[in-house]
Amino acid sequence: MLDDPRDCPAAWQNPFPLRKTCFDDRGDAVRDPAVDQRRMRRAFSPSHASGSGKALGGAHGFRPHHSPEEVSVISDIPPRVDISFRLAAKLAPLDHGYALFSALCRLLGDLHGAEWLAVHPLPGTPRPDGLLAVDGRRGLRLRVDPAQIPRVLPLAGKWLDIGGHAARVGVSSVFPLASASTLRARLVTIKGFLEPEPFLEALQRQLDAMGVAGRPTAGRRRVLDVANDKVVGFGVELHGLTEDGALRVQALGLGGRRRMGCGVFVPATVDEASAGREHAS
């Protein structure tokens, strides 16, 4: 249990180099602000999308330039840890990403620009009535910059209203990211890519831009309800990752809406049985 956020060990910061390419909350590629606008326009031009741009909104795909002059480099992965809160809750909507994020904003203030935050989907067992039987022991899990831990600690002892279902937040524990050759995310969304094949191509471009070698596979199509707008994505597994690549993907995420539970990857070997049931739902 975390007593003082200042006690965060330096080992939680993962100094692994990668190219300086990140993705905004919609899943679009974003270059460092120091990169001039001409290169920014080229990076987002439709000619850099895969194929002939048949995917809906395919202009948002990013394809790294092959010229060394066109590739900017960053020094480190942003430091990230998982902070896990016990959760006294019985039920939540199965599609709870937007509702959970809204509940967190009501307690912590506006988090829409919080690039330091990703929210894991709630763990549990899906029910046929569209609800999730929440696993309170595994509870609420947030992926944060260690420096922001004091921002989320006040959640302890508070009540969350998750789509009309009450949940009381308990004590917290902090965990470093763990590497694995296979990672999974329940839902990944990339704006404009609604079919499996172009979606995987766009996902591969994001991996290439991160400097991550791995083989992505898409699971079933899922829909996230965001303020009555339907956002389409897919369950994703990444195979054949190196230790460095697995940590990069977990720290940076893939696609958009990571504060609503999308693009948040965990090792497939962690709590495999429970995670597998929820991943298949």
C-alpha atoms as an extended CHARMM CRD file, in Angstrom:
* protein
*
       281  EXT
         1         1  MET       CA              0.0000000000        0.0000000000        0.0000000000  PROA      1               0.0000000000
         2         2  LEU       CA              1.3100000000        3.4440000000       -0.8800000000  PROA      2               0.0000000000
         3         3  ASP       CA              1.8890000000        5.6060000000        2.1980000000  PROA      3               0.0000000000
         4         4  ASP       CA              3.8260000000        8.5260000000        0.7230000000  PROA      4               0.0000000000
         5         5  PRO       CA              4.0080000000        9.1890000000       -3.0400000000  PROA      5               0.0000000000
         6         6  ARG       CA              7.4610000000       10.6870000000       -2.5330000000  PROA      6               0.0000000000
         7         7  ASP       CA              8.6870000000        7.1700000000       -1.7730000000  PROA      7               0.0000000000
         8         8  CYS       CA              8.2150000000        6.1240000000       -5.4150000000  PROA      8               0.0000000000
         9         9  PRO       CA             11.4090000000        4.2390000000       -6.3560000000  PROA      9               0.0000000000
        10        10  ALA       CA             13.4030000000        5.4670000000       -9.3210000000  PROA      10              0.0000000000
        11        11  ALA       CA             13.1660000000        1.9500000000      -10.7830000000  PROA      11              0.0000000000
        12        12  TRP       CA              9.6130000000        2.7740000000      -11.8740000000  PROA      12              0.0000000000
        13        13  GLN       CA             11.0380000000        5.1070000000      -14.4920000000  PROA      13              0.0000000000
        14        14  ASN       CA             11.9570000000        3.1530000000      -17.6080000000  PROA      14              0.0000000000
        15        15  PRO       CA             14.7620000000        4.8350000000      -19.6030000000  PROA      15              0.0000000000
        16        16  PHE       CA             14.2800000000        3.1250000000      -22.9590000000  PROA      16              0.0000000000
        17        17  PRO       CA             14.9570000000        5.1960000000      -26.1040000000  PROA      17              0.0000000000
        18        18  LEU       CA             12.4210000000        5.4540000000      -28.9300000000  PROA      18              0.0000000000
        19        19  ARG       CA             11.5430000000        7.6970000000      -31.8320000000  PROA      19              0.0000000000
        20        20  LYS       CA              9.7930000000       10.8910000000      -30.9050000000  PROA      20              0.0000000000
        21        21  THR       CA              6.3360000000       10.0500000000      -32.2040000000  PROA      21              0.0000000000
        22        22  CYS       CA              3.2550000000        9.9110000000      -29.9970000000  PROA      22              0.0000000000
        23        23  PHE       CA             -0.4830000000        9.7370000000      -30.5620000000  PROA      23              0.0000000000
        24        24  ASP       CA             -3.2200000000       12.0380000000      -29.3750000000  PROA      24              0.0000000000
        25        25  ASP       CA             -6.4850000000       11.0630000000      -27.6920000000  PROA      25              0.0000000000
        26        26  ARG       CA             -8.0990000000       10.3090000000      -31.0700000000  PROA      26              0.0000000000
        27        27  GLY       CA             -5.2690000000        8.0380000000      -32.1410000000  PROA      27              0.0000000000
        28        28  ASP       CA             -3.7150000000       10.4470000000      -34.6180000000  PROA      28              0.0000000000
        29        29  ALA       CA              0.0580000000       10.6790000000      -34.8840000000  PROA      29              0.0000000000
        30        30  VAL       CA              1.5210000000       13.8340000000      -33.3510000000  PROA      30              0.0000000000
        31        31  ARG       CA              5.0670000000       15.0840000000      -33.8740000000  PROA      31              0.0000000000
        32        32  ASP       CA              7.0860000000       16.9560000000      -31.2740000000  PROA      32              0.0000000000
        33        33  PRO       CA              6.2050000000       20.6960000000      -31.2080000000  PROA      33              0.0000000000
        34        34  ALA       CA              9.7880000000       21.5220000000      -32.1850000000  PROA      34              0.0000000000
        35        35  VAL       CA              9.3320000000       19.8040000000      -35.5490000000  PROA      35              0.0000000000
        36        36  ASP       CA              8.5380000000       22.4110000000      -38.1960000000  PROA      36              0.0000000000
        37        37  GLN       CA              5.0560000000       22.6970000000      -39.6520000000  PROA      37              0.0000000000
        38        38  ARG       CA              6.1050000000       21.5140000000      -43.1030000000  PROA      38              0.0000000000
        39        39  ARG       CA              7.0580000000       18.0970000000      -41.7430000000  PROA      39              0.0000000000
        40        40  MET       CA              3.8880000000       18.0230000000      -39.6500000000  PROA      40              0.0000000000
        41        41  ARG       CA              1.7440000000       18.5040000000      -42.7530000000  PROA      41              0.0000000000
        42        42  ARG       CA              3.6510000000       15.7970000000      -44.6150000000  PROA      42              0.0000000000
        43        43  ALA       CA              3.2250000000       13.3420000000      -41.7270000000  PROA      43              0.0000000000
        44        44  PHE       CA             -0.5530000000       13.7480000000      -41.8240000000  PROA      44              0.0000000000
        45        45  SER       CA             -1.0170000000       13.8890000000      -45.5820000000  PROA      45              0.0000000000
        46        46  PRO       CA             -3.2610000000       11.1960000000      -47.1330000000  PROA      46              0.0000000000
        47        47  SER       CA             -0.3310000000       10.0040000000      -49.2560000000  PROA      47              0.0000000000
        48        48  HSD       CA              1.2150000000        8.5220000000      -46.1190000000  PROA      48              0.0000000000
        49        49  ALA       CA             -1.7880000000        6.3250000000      -45.3520000000  PROA      49              0.0000000000
        50        50  SER       CA             -1.5540000000        2.7100000000      -46.4220000000  PROA      50              0.0000000000
        51        51  GLY       CA             -2.8880000000        1.4720000000      -49.7340000000  PROA      51              0.0000000000
        52        52  SER       CA             -5.2870000000        3.6890000000      -51.6200000000  PROA      52              0.0000000000
        53        53  GLY       CA             -6.9700000000        5.1540000000      -48.5300000000  PROA      53              0.0000000000
        54        54  LYS       CA            -10.0390000000        2.9420000000      -48.8110000000  PROA      54              0.0000000000
        55        55  ALA       CA            -10.5190000000        2.9270000000      -45.0260000000  PROA      55              0.0000000000
        56        56  LEU       CA            -12.9990000000        5.5020000000      -43.8170000000  PROA      56              0.0000000000
        57        57  GLY       CA            -11.0200000000        8.5470000000      -42.7440000000  PROA      57              0.0000000000
        58        58  GLY       CA             -7.8050000000        6.8270000000      -43.8070000000  PROA      58              0.0000000000
        59        59  ALA       CA             -5.8920000000       10.0860000000      -43.9610000000  PROA      59              0.0000000000
        60        60  HSD       CA             -5.1980000000        9.7820000000      -40.2350000000  PROA      60              0.0000000000
        61        61  GLY       CA             -2.7900000000        6.8620000000      -40.6510000000  PROA      61              0.0000000000
        62        62  PHE       CA              0.8480000000        7.7320000000      -39.9460000000  PROA      62              0.0000000000
        63        63  ARG       CA              3.7260000000        6.2360000000      -41.8520000000  PROA      63              0.0000000000
        64        64  PRO       CA              7.2370000000        7.0680000000      -40.6660000000  PROA      64              0.0000000000
        65        65  HSD       CA              9.5660000000        8.6290000000      -43.2350000000  PROA      65              0.0000000000
        66        66  HSD       CA             12.5200000000        6.5110000000      -44.2990000000  PROA      66              0.0000000000
        67        67  SER       CA             14.9420000000        9.4060000000      -44.6730000000  PROA      67              0.0000000000
        68        68  PRO       CA             16.9910000000        9.8830000000      -41.4740000000  PROA      68              0.0000000000
        69        69  GLU       CA             16.3730000000       13.5930000000      -41.8590000000  PROA      69              0.0000000000
        70        70  GLU       CA             12.6210000000       13.0070000000      -41.5190000000  PROA      70              0.0000000000
        71        71  VAL       CA             12.7550000000       10.9020000000      -38.3100000000  PROA      71              0.0000000000
        72        72  SER       CA             12.9120000000       12.7880000000      -35.0210000000  PROA      72              0.0000000000
        73        73  VAL       CA             14.2790000000       10.9620000000      -32.0010000000  PROA      73              0.0000000000
        74        74  ILE       CA             13.3620000000       11.0680000000      -28.3350000000  PROA      74              0.0000000000
        75        75  SER       CA             15.4260000000       10.0900000000      -25.3720000000  PROA      75              0.0000000000
        76        76  ASP       CA             13.0570000000        8.1600000000      -23.1220000000  PROA      76              0.0000000000
        77        77  ILE       CA              9.7550000000        6.4420000000      -22.6690000000  PROA      77              0.0000000000
        78        78  PRO       CA              7.5670000000        8.5630000000      -20.3960000000  PROA      78              0.0000000000
        79        79  PRO       CA              7.7440000000        7.0180000000      -16.9150000000  PROA      79              0.0000000000
        80        80  ARG       CA              4.5790000000        5.1080000000      -16.0360000000  PROA      80              0.0000000000
        81        81  VAL       CA              3.3200000000        2.9590000000      -13.1740000000  PROA      81              0.0000000000
        82        82  ASP       CA             -0.0230000000        1.3490000000      -12.4040000000  PROA      82              0.0000000000
        83        83  ILE       CA             -1.8200000000        2.4640000000       -9.2510000000  PROA      83              0.0000000000
        84        84  SER       CA             -4.5370000000        0.0310000000       -8.2260000000  PROA      84              0.0000000000
        85        85  PHE       CA             -7.4060000000        0.8800000000       -5.8620000000  PROA      85              0.0000000000
        86        86  ARG       CA             -9.6240000000       -1.6910000000       -4.2000000000  PROA      86              0.0000000000
        87        87  LEU       CA            -13.1990000000       -1.1070000000       -5.3160000000  PROA      87              0.0000000000
        88        88  ALA       CA            -16.3220000000       -1.9390000000       -3.3310000000  PROA      88              0.0000000000
        89        89  ALA       CA            -18.6840000000       -2.4330000000       -6.2490000000  PROA      89              0.0000000000
        90        90  LYS       CA            -21.0300000000       -5.1210000000       -7.4650000000  PROA      90              0.0000000000
        91        91  LEU       CA            -22.0190000000       -4.0350000000      -10.9550000000  PROA      91              0.0000000000
        92        92  ALA       CA            -21.0270000000       -1.5770000000      -13.6570000000  PROA      92              0.0000000000
        93        93  PRO       CA            -22.0200000000       -1.1940000000      -17.3040000000  PROA      93              0.0000000000
        94        94  LEU       CA            -20.0310000000       -3.5360000000      -19.5300000000  PROA      94              0.0000000000
        95        95  ASP       CA            -19.3970000000       -0.5190000000      -21.7880000000  PROA      95              0.0000000000
        96        96  HSD       CA            -18.1930000000        1.7080000000      -18.9420000000  PROA      96              0.0000000000
        97        97  GLY       CA            -15.2100000000        3.5980000000      -20.3980000000  PROA      97              0.0000000000
        98        98  TYR       CA            -16.9090000000        6.9700000000      -20.7960000000  PROA      98              0.0000000000
        99        99  ALA       CA            -18.9550000000        6.6180000000      -17.5970000000  PROA      99              0.0000000000
       100       100  LEU       CA            -15.8660000000        5.7650000000      -15.5360000000  PROA      100             0.0000000000
       101       101  PHE       CA            -13.8540000000        8.6330000000      -16.9920000000  PROA      101             0.0000000000
       102       102  SER       CA            -16.7370000000       11.0260000000      -16.2660000000  PROA      102             0.0000000000
       103       103  ALA       CA            -16.8950000000        9.7690000000      -12.6760000000  PROA      103             0.0000000000
       104       104  LEU       CA            -13.1660000000       10.3750000000      -12.2380000000  PROA      104             0.0000000000
       105       105  CYS       CA            -13.4890000000       13.8880000000      -13.6400000000  PROA      105             0.0000000000
       106       106  ARG       CA            -16.2630000000       14.6770000000      -11.1510000000  PROA      106             0.0000000000
       107       107  LEU       CA            -13.8730000000       13.8740000000       -8.2930000000  PROA      107             0.0000000000
       108       108  LEU       CA            -10.5020000000       14.9600000000       -9.6610000000  PROA      108             0.0000000000
       109       109  GLY       CA            -11.4290000000       17.8410000000      -11.9500000000  PROA      109             0.0000000000
       110       110  ASP       CA            -11.1000000000       18.1130000000      -15.7100000000  PROA      110             0.0000000000
       111       111  LEU       CA             -8.8470000000       15.3320000000      -17.0100000000  PROA      111             0.0000000000
       112       112  HSD       CA             -9.4470000000       15.7640000000      -20.7380000000  PROA      112             0.0000000000
       113       113  GLY       CA             -5.9270000000       17.0410000000      -21.3360000000  PROA      113             0.0000000000
       114       114  ALA       CA             -4.2430000000       14.6680000000      -18.8860000000  PROA      114             0.0000000000
       115       115  GLU       CA             -1.7000000000       12.9780000000      -21.1420000000  PROA      115             0.0000000000
       116       116  TRP       CA             -0.1580000000       11.4380000000      -18.0090000000  PROA      116             0.0000000000
       117       117  LEU       CA             -3.2560000000        9.2730000000      -17.4150000000  PROA      117             0.0000000000
       118       118  ALA       CA             -4.6920000000        6.0860000000      -18.8820000000  PROA      118             0.0000000000
       119       119  VAL       CA             -7.5740000000        4.1870000000      -17.2900000000  PROA      119             0.0000000000
       120       120  HSD       CA             -7.7200000000        0.4070000000      -17.3900000000  PROA      120             0.0000000000
       121       121  PRO       CA            -11.0780000000       -1.2300000000      -18.1270000000  PROA      121             0.0000000000
       122       122  LEU       CA            -12.6940000000       -2.5160000000      -14.9550000000  PROA      122             0.0000000000
       123       123  PRO       CA            -12.0460000000       -6.2280000000      -14.3940000000  PROA      123             0.0000000000
       124       124  GLY       CA            -14.8840000000       -8.6570000000      -13.8860000000  PROA      124             0.0000000000
       125       125  THR       CA            -17.2700000000      -11.1170000000      -15.4530000000  PROA      125             0.0000000000
       126       126  PRO       CA            -19.6900000000      -10.0260000000      -18.2120000000  PROA      126             0.0000000000
       127       127  ARG       CA            -23.3860000000      -10.7400000000      -17.6760000000  PROA      127             0.0000000000
       128       128  PRO       CA            -26.0120000000      -11.3110000000      -20.3850000000  PROA      128             0.0000000000
       129       129  ASP       CA            -27.8990000000       -8.1770000000      -19.2920000000  PROA      129             0.0000000000
       130       130  GLY       CA            -25.1190000000       -5.8610000000      -20.4950000000  PROA      130             0.0000000000
       131       131  LEU       CA            -23.5880000000       -5.4060000000      -17.0410000000  PROA      131             0.0000000000
       132       132  LEU       CA            -20.2360000000       -6.3590000000      -15.5880000000  PROA      132             0.0000000000
       133       133  ALA       CA            -19.9210000000       -8.1890000000      -12.2710000000  PROA      133             0.0000000000
       134       134  VAL       CA            -16.9640000000       -6.1800000000      -10.9670000000  PROA      134             0.0000000000
       135       135  ASP       CA            -13.9430000000       -7.8820000000       -9.4460000000  PROA      135             0.0000000000
       136       136  GLY       CA            -13.4240000000       -5.4790000000       -6.5380000000  PROA      136             0.0000000000
       137       137  ARG       CA            -10.1730000000       -7.1120000000       -5.4670000000  PROA      137             0.0000000000
       138       138  ARG       CA             -8.5030000000       -6.1450000000       -8.7570000000  PROA      138             0.0000000000
       139       139  GLY       CA            -10.5480000000       -2.9480000000       -8.7160000000  PROA      139             0.0000000000
       140       140  LEU       CA             -9.8260000000        0.4200000000      -10.2920000000  PROA      140             0.0000000000
       141       141  ARG       CA             -6.4430000000        0.5960000000      -12.0130000000  PROA      141             0.0000000000
       142       142  LEU       CA             -4.8940000000        3.7620000000      -13.4180000000  PROA      142             0.0000000000
       143       143  ARG       CA             -1.6960000000        4.0720000000      -15.4400000000  PROA      143             0.0000000000
       144       144  VAL       CA             -0.0100000000        7.3170000000      -14.4600000000  PROA      144             0.0000000000
       145       145  ASP       CA              3.2010000000        9.2840000000      -14.4340000000  PROA      145             0.0000000000
       146       146  PRO       CA              4.6700000000        8.6610000000      -10.9420000000  PROA      146             0.0000000000
       147       147  ALA       CA              4.8540000000       12.4220000000      -10.4280000000  PROA      147             0.0000000000
       148       148  GLN       CA              1.0480000000       12.5490000000      -10.7220000000  PROA      148             0.0000000000
       149       149  ILE       CA              0.3240000000        9.9560000000       -8.0390000000  PROA      149             0.0000000000
       150       150  PRO       CA             -0.5940000000       12.6880000000       -5.5100000000  PROA      150             0.0000000000
       151       151  ARG       CA             -3.2490000000       13.8760000000       -7.9890000000  PROA      151             0.0000000000
       152       152  VAL       CA             -5.1420000000       10.5580000000       -7.8530000000  PROA      152             0.0000000000
       153       153  LEU       CA             -4.5950000000        9.5080000000       -4.2170000000  PROA      153             0.0000000000
       154       154  PRO       CA             -7.6190000000       11.5550000000       -3.0350000000  PROA      154             0.0000000000
       155       155  LEU       CA             -9.8460000000        8.9830000000       -4.7790000000  PROA      155             0.0000000000
       156       156  ALA       CA             -9.4110000000        6.6920000000       -1.7560000000  PROA      156             0.0000000000
       157       157  GLY       CA            -12.5490000000        6.7080000000        0.3660000000  PROA      157             0.0000000000
       158       158  LYS       CA            -14.6580000000        8.4240000000       -2.2920000000  PROA      158             0.0000000000
       159       159  TRP       CA            -17.7740000000        7.1660000000       -4.0880000000  PROA      159             0.0000000000
       160       160  LEU       CA            -17.8940000000        6.8240000000       -7.8640000000  PROA      160             0.0000000000
       161       161  ASP       CA            -21.1080000000        6.9070000000       -9.8640000000  PROA      161             0.0000000000
       162       162  ILE       CA            -20.3370000000        4.6760000000      -12.8580000000  PROA      162             0.0000000000
       163       163  GLY       CA            -23.3080000000        4.9100000000      -15.1770000000  PROA      163             0.0000000000
       164       164  GLY       CA            -25.7620000000        4.8170000000      -12.2650000000  PROA      164             0.0000000000
       165       165  HSD       CA            -23.8820000000        2.1430000000      -10.3040000000  PROA      165             0.0000000000
       166       166  ALA       CA            -22.1790000000        3.1140000000       -7.0490000000  PROA      166             0.0000000000
       167       167  ALA       CA            -18.6220000000        2.0800000000       -6.2130000000  PROA      167             0.0000000000
       168       168  ARG       CA            -16.5490000000        3.0180000000       -3.1810000000  PROA      168             0.0000000000
       169       169  VAL       CA            -12.8150000000        3.4480000000       -3.7880000000  PROA      169             0.0000000000
       170       170  GLY       CA            -10.5120000000        1.7910000000       -1.2510000000  PROA      170             0.0000000000
       171       171  VAL       CA             -6.8100000000        1.6630000000       -0.4880000000  PROA      171             0.0000000000
       172       172  SER       CA             -4.1810000000        1.8060000000       -3.2080000000  PROA      172             0.0000000000
       173       173  SER       CA             -1.0590000000       -0.0800000000       -4.2430000000  PROA      173             0.0000000000
       174       174  VAL       CA              1.4980000000        0.8610000000       -6.8950000000  PROA      174             0.0000000000
       175       175  PHE       CA              3.0490000000       -1.5170000000       -9.4190000000  PROA      175             0.0000000000
       176       176  PRO       CA              5.8130000000       -1.0490000000      -11.9970000000  PROA      176             0.0000000000
       177       177  LEU       CA              5.0890000000       -2.0300000000      -15.5790000000  PROA      177             0.0000000000
       178       178  ALA       CA              5.9370000000       -5.6440000000      -16.3510000000  PROA      178             0.0000000000
       179       179  SER       CA              7.3140000000       -6.8740000000      -19.6540000000  PROA      179             0.0000000000
       180       180  ALA       CA              5.8950000000       -9.8320000000      -21.6100000000  PROA      180             0.0000000000
       181       181  SER       CA              6.2200000000      -11.1850000000      -25.1270000000  PROA      181             0.0000000000
       182       182  THR       CA              2.4330000000      -10.9590000000      -25.5960000000  PROA      182             0.0000000000
       183       183  LEU       CA              0.2770000000       -7.9950000000      -24.6080000000  PROA      183             0.0000000000
       184       184  ARG       CA             -3.4630000000       -7.5290000000      -24.9010000000  PROA      184             0.0000000000
       185       185  ALA       CA             -5.9080000000       -4.6450000000      -24.8230000000  PROA      185             0.0000000000
       186       186  ARG       CA             -9.6440000000       -5.1160000000      -24.5620000000  PROA      186             0.0000000000
       187       187  LEU       CA            -10.3330000000       -2.2870000000      -27.0120000000  PROA      187             0.0000000000
       188       188  VAL       CA             -8.1810000000       -0.1870000000      -29.3480000000  PROA      188             0.0000000000
       189       189  THR       CA             -9.6780000000        2.6150000000      -31.4370000000  PROA      189             0.0000000000
       190       190  ILE       CA             -8.0170000000        4.4130000000      -34.3380000000  PROA      190             0.0000000000
       191       191  LYS       CA            -10.0660000000        7.2000000000      -35.8550000000  PROA      191             0.0000000000
       192       192  GLY       CA            -11.4450000000        6.3350000000      -39.2820000000  PROA      192             0.0000000000
       193       193  PHE       CA            -10.3870000000        2.6580000000      -39.3280000000  PROA      193             0.0000000000
       194       194  LEU       CA            -13.5050000000        0.5540000000      -38.9060000000  PROA      194             0.0000000000
       195       195  GLU       CA            -12.6200000000       -2.6970000000      -40.6860000000  PROA      195             0.0000000000
       196       196  PRO       CA            -10.0840000000       -5.2610000000      -39.4270000000  PROA      196             0.0000000000
       197       197  GLU       CA             -7.5980000000       -5.1840000000      -42.3180000000  PROA      197             0.0000000000
       198       198  PRO       CA             -7.0670000000       -1.3990000000      -42.6110000000  PROA      198             0.0000000000
       199       199  PHE       CA             -7.2340000000       -1.1640000000      -38.8130000000  PROA      199             0.0000000000
       200       200  LEU       CA             -4.3250000000       -3.6080000000      -38.4780000000  PROA      200             0.0000000000
       201       201  GLU       CA             -2.3660000000       -1.7120000000      -41.1230000000  PROA      201             0.0000000000
       202       202  ALA       CA             -2.8410000000        1.5360000000      -39.1950000000  PROA      202             0.0000000000
       203       203  LEU       CA             -1.8860000000       -0.2250000000      -35.9680000000  PROA      203             0.0000000000
       204       204  GLN       CA              1.2700000000       -1.5700000000      -37.5690000000  PROA      204             0.0000000000
       205       205  ARG       CA              2.2270000000        1.9410000000      -38.6780000000  PROA      205             0.0000000000
       206       206  GLN       CA              1.8980000000        3.1430000000      -35.1060000000  PROA      206             0.0000000000
       207       207  LEU       CA              4.1200000000        0.2890000000      -33.8970000000  PROA      207             0.0000000000
       208       208  ASP       CA              6.6680000000        1.0970000000      -36.6030000000  PROA      208             0.0000000000
       209       209  ALA       CA              6.6570000000        4.7420000000      -35.5800000000  PROA      209             0.0000000000
       210       210  MET       CA              7.4060000000        3.6920000000      -31.9910000000  PROA      210             0.0000000000
       211       211  GLY       CA             10.2290000000        1.4460000000      -33.1270000000  PROA      211             0.0000000000
       212       212  VAL       CA              8.4040000000       -1.6420000000      -31.8210000000  PROA      212             0.0000000000
       213       213  ALA       CA              8.6840000000       -4.9820000000      -33.6220000000  PROA      213             0.0000000000
       214       214  GLY       CA              5.6410000000       -7.1510000000      -32.9960000000  PROA      214             0.0000000000
       215       215  ARG       CA              2.7560000000       -8.8990000000      -34.6960000000  PROA      215             0.0000000000
       216       216  PRO       CA             -0.6980000000       -7.4260000000      -33.9790000000  PROA      216             0.0000000000
       217       217  THR       CA             -3.8900000000       -9.4510000000      -34.2720000000  PROA      217             0.0000000000
       218       218  ALA       CA             -7.4150000000       -8.0590000000      -34.0890000000  PROA      218             0.0000000000
       219       219  GLY       CA            -10.1480000000       -9.7330000000      -32.0810000000  PROA      219             0.0000000000
       220       220  ARG       CA            -13.8310000000       -9.0080000000      -32.1630000000  PROA      220             0.0000000000
       221       221  ARG       CA            -15.2040000000       -5.6000000000      -33.0870000000  PROA      221             0.0000000000
       222       222  ARG       CA            -16.4110000000       -3.5800000000      -30.1120000000  PROA      222             0.0000000000
       223       223  VAL       CA            -18.2560000000       -0.2930000000      -29.7400000000  PROA      223             0.0000000000
       224       224  LEU       CA            -17.5750000000        2.4040000000      -27.1450000000  PROA      224             0.0000000000
       225       225  ASP       CA            -20.4150000000        4.8120000000      -26.3580000000  PROA      225             0.0000000000
       226       226  VAL       CA            -19.0200000000        8.3270000000      -25.8580000000  PROA      226             0.0000000000
       227       227  ALA       CA            -21.7880000000       10.8240000000      -25.0320000000  PROA      227             0.0000000000
       228       228  ASN       CA            -24.1770000000        8.9730000000      -27.3810000000  PROA      228             0.0000000000
       229       229  ASP       CA            -21.5690000000        8.7560000000      -30.1520000000  PROA      229             0.0000000000
       230       230  LYS       CA            -20.5290000000        5.2600000000      -31.1790000000  PROA      230             0.0000000000
       231       231  VAL       CA            -16.7850000000        4.6670000000      -31.4910000000  PROA      231             0.0000000000
       232       232  VAL       CA            -15.7460000000        1.4300000000      -33.1950000000  PROA      232             0.0000000000
       233       233  GLY       CA            -12.6050000000       -0.4920000000      -32.3180000000  PROA      233             0.0000000000
       234       234  PHE       CA            -11.2190000000       -3.9830000000      -31.8470000000  PROA      234             0.0000000000
       235       235  GLY       CA             -9.7220000000       -6.1400000000      -29.1760000000  PROA      235             0.0000000000
       236       236  VAL       CA             -5.9940000000       -6.4410000000      -29.8810000000  PROA      236             0.0000000000
       237       237  GLU       CA             -3.1750000000       -8.7860000000      -29.0030000000  PROA      237             0.0000000000
       238       238  LEU       CA              0.4850000000       -8.0760000000      -29.7750000000  PROA      238             0.0000000000
       239       239  HSD       CA              2.8140000000      -11.0580000000      -30.1750000000  PROA      239             0.0000000000
       240       240  GLY       CA              6.5750000000      -11.4910000000      -30.3770000000  PROA      240             0.0000000000
       241       241  LEU       CA              7.4950000000       -8.3770000000      -28.4020000000  PROA      241             0.0000000000
       242       242  THR       CA             10.8920000000       -7.6930000000      -26.9260000000  PROA      242             0.0000000000
       243       243  GLU       CA             11.1690000000       -6.4820000000      -23.3350000000  PROA      243             0.0000000000
       244       244  ASP       CA             11.8910000000       -2.9820000000      -24.6070000000  PROA      244             0.0000000000
       245       245  GLY       CA              8.9560000000       -3.0750000000      -27.0460000000  PROA      245             0.0000000000
       246       246  ALA       CA              6.4790000000       -4.3260000000      -24.4510000000  PROA      246             0.0000000000
       247       247  LEU       CA              7.3750000000       -1.5050000000      -22.0610000000  PROA      247             0.0000000000
       248       248  ARG       CA              7.0950000000        1.0850000000      -24.8340000000  PROA      248             0.0000000000
       249       249  VAL       CA              3.6230000000       -0.0620000000      -25.8210000000  PROA      249             0.0000000000
       250       250  GLN       CA              2.3970000000       -0.0790000000      -22.2290000000  PROA      250             0.0000000000
       251       251  ALA       CA              3.8280000000        3.3580000000      -21.4820000000  PROA      251             0.0000000000
       252       252  LEU       CA              2.6440000000        5.0380000000      -24.6910000000  PROA      252             0.0000000000
       253       253  GLY       CA             -0.4700000000        3.0400000000      -25.5600000000  PROA      253             0.0000000000
       254       254  LEU       CA             -1.9100000000        2.5970000000      -29.0460000000  PROA      254             0.0000000000
       255       255  GLY       CA             -4.7850000000        4.4090000000      -30.6880000000  PROA      255             0.0000000000
       256       256  GLY       CA             -6.8720000000        6.9750000000      -28.8550000000  PROA      256             0.0000000000
       257       257  ARG       CA             -9.1970000000        7.4690000000      -25.8870000000  PROA      257             0.0000000000
       258       258  ARG       CA             -6.8410000000        5.8930000000      -23.3850000000  PROA      258             0.0000000000
       259       259  ARG       CA             -8.5310000000        7.7910000000      -20.5700000000  PROA      259             0.0000000000
       260       260  MET       CA            -11.6690000000        5.8350000000      -21.4710000000  PROA      260             0.0000000000
       261       261  GLY       CA            -10.0240000000        2.4220000000      -21.2870000000  PROA      261             0.0000000000
       262       262  CYS       CA             -8.9170000000        2.1130000000      -24.9160000000  PROA      262             0.0000000000
       263       263  GLY       CA             -5.4110000000        1.1760000000      -26.0400000000  PROA      263             0.0000000000
       264       264  VAL       CA             -4.2870000000        0.2270000000      -22.5240000000  PROA      264             0.0000000000
       265       265  PHE       CA             -2.1500000000       -2.9150000000      -22.7890000000  PROA      265             0.0000000000
       266       266  VAL       CA             -1.2950000000       -5.4830000000      -20.1290000000  PROA      266             0.0000000000
       267       267  PRO       CA              0.7280000000       -8.7010000000      -20.2490000000  PROA      267             0.0000000000
       268       268  ALA       CA             -1.4470000000      -11.5450000000      -21.4720000000  PROA      268             0.0000000000
       269       269  THR       CA              0.0460000000      -13.7800000000      -18.7950000000  PROA      269             0.0000000000
       270       270  VAL       CA             -1.2760000000      -11.6360000000      -15.9190000000  PROA      270             0.0000000000
       271       271  ASP       CA             -4.3940000000      -13.2030000000      -14.4040000000  PROA      271             0.0000000000
       272       272  GLU       CA             -4.8920000000      -15.0010000000      -17.7140000000  PROA      272             0.0000000000
       273       273  ALA       CA             -8.1750000000      -16.7620000000      -16.9450000000  PROA      273             0.0000000000
       274       274  SER       CA            -10.0620000000      -13.7120000000      -15.6790000000  PROA      274             0.0000000000
       275       275  ALA       CA             -8.5600000000      -11.3720000000      -18.2730000000  PROA      275             0.0000000000
       276       276  GLY       CA             -9.3540000000      -13.8500000000      -21.0110000000  PROA      276             0.0000000000
       277       277  ARG       CA            -13.0410000000      -14.0360000000      -20.0960000000  PROA      277             0.0000000000
       278       278  GLU       CA            -13.3580000000      -10.2730000000      -20.1660000000  PROA      278             0.0000000000
       279       279  HSD       CA            -11.2580000000       -9.9520000000      -23.3360000000  PROA      279             0.0000000000
       280       280  ALA       CA            -13.5460000000      -12.3810000000      -25.1320000000  PROA      280             0.0000000000
       281       281  SER       CA            -16.7120000000      -10.5410000000      -24.1160000000  PROA      281             0.0000000000
